[in-house]
Amino acid sequence: MTIRTEPLADPAAAEAVLRVLRGNLDDGAFARRLAAAMRQGYRVIAACDGAAMVGALGYRLTDDLRWGRSLFVDDLVVLPDRRGQGIGAALMRAAEETAAAEGCDALRLCSGLDRTAAHRFYEARGMDRVSLHFAKPVTKG
């Protein structure tokens, strides 16, 4: 098995893989959110085994006072039947290489508190727990 990672010209090409992670969204919400994210610079690195996409990493480049320039990982997903084969690690290496090429100061992401296996995965790749992420739904009106 040879996994290659490559940036996608059109992030929508990774929809089937991204929906594994974001399956809670109906088709309309997924399409609207993906389009909005793309307008804000959302990009995808695909992991492919031959012609088959087996994983994807969605990210944005951000600039802020705390971190400087960052590559922020929004989505990291590997197809369930392909997990444990180094695909996620290959995607994270590609993200680090992209961050370095883009002049980033940091590689960042948020992960749900209940995703302890993911936390171990990130820590094994040299990432530190540095904060808690807080969120509150906003009533539109």
C-alpha positions, 0 to 999 in steps of 0.5 A: 500500500502506497498512500500519497497526499495531494492538495485538491484544487476543489475541496468539494471533491472530498465530500464523500470522505468529509461526510464521514466526519460531518454526517450530522449535516444534511445535504443542504447544510453541508453544501452551504457550510462547505461553500462558505468555508471555501470563500474563507480559504478552506483547502483540502489535502487528500490521502489516496490509495491508487485512485481511491480517496481514503482520507482528507484533511481540511484546513484554513490559514489564519492570522491572529495575535496569539499564534501568529500565522497558523495552519488550522485543521478543521477536519481530519478523517480517514475512512473507517475501514482504513484506520490504523494504516498510517493514513492520518499520520501521512495527512498530518505530515502533509499539513506540517509540510504545508504549514512550513511552506506557508510560513506558519508559526503553528499547526493548530486544531480543536478536538472534542473532549470525548475524542480521547483516541484522537487526543492520543493520536495528536499528542503522539505527533508532538501536539500539546494540549494548550487550551479549552475551546468554548462555544455557545449557539447563537439565536438568529433573529 
